[in-house]
Amino acid sequence: MFEAQDNDTLLEAKFVDRFWSKVAKGANDECWEWQGNRHENGYGRIKHNGKYLVASRIALFFSTGVRPKKTLFAMHSCDNPPC
């Protein structure tokens, strides 16, 4: 999860570039697997301002501009944790 105050620094080019450099991008109908650090459950995570953020939530934020709420899940049809 990330907090509202993180939104501004999440959009800094340095962080955005670092985030996307850890994604193996495929076609729109393929998995885009996280190549960076992973939690023991297999889900991608990236450190920002001293704390780990869930990579799929950051990708959702970058793609939609909407900050996911704690009660929402970033679900995808493949259900592949690093995707």
N, C-alpha and C positions, 0 to 999 in steps of 0.2 A: 504494500500500500504506500501511497505517498500523500503528503499533506498539501494543502492549498498553497502554502508559501513556497513549495518546491516548483510550482508551475513555471515561474519566470526563469529559474535557472535550468529547468528541464529543456527549455527551448533555446538555450545558448548553443550556437553552432558547434562548439567543441564537444559538448555532451551528445548532441544529435549525431554527429559524425562518429563518435566513439561507439554509440549504441549500434548504429547500422553496420559498422565494421565487424560486428560480432554476429551478424545474421547471414546465413547462407541462403541468399535469395533464389527462388525458383519462379516458375510460371505462376499465374494467379490461382491455378487449381492444384498447386503442389505445396507441400510443407516448406516453410521457410524456417529451417532449424537454427536454434540458438547455438552458437559456437563458443560462447564465453562461459563464465562461472555458472554452475548449476547447484541448486539446493539438493539435499540428499533425496528429495522426492522426484528429482529429475527436471523440475521446472527451472527455466533460465532466470538468472538474477544479475543485477548490475549495481555496483556501489555508486552512490551519489550523495554528496554532502555527509559522508560518514555512515550511511546506512544502506542496506540492500533493498532494492526495489524489484518487484516481479516483472520480468522482461515482457511477458504477454500483456500486462496492464499498461506498460509504457508504450508498446506498439499500438495498442488500442487508442491511447491518448494521442499519439502522433498521427494516427490514421483518421481519427474523427474529431479531435480537438476537445473531446469531452472527457473529463476526469472520472474514471470509474468509481462508483460508490462501493463501500465495503461489502454491501449485500449483493453486488453483481459479480458474475464470473465472466471471464473472457474465454468463452467456450468456442471450440472449433470442431468441425466434423470428423477430423482424424483422431482426436483425443490423444495426440502424441505430446507428452509433456514438453520436450524441447522445441516444439513447433510454435 
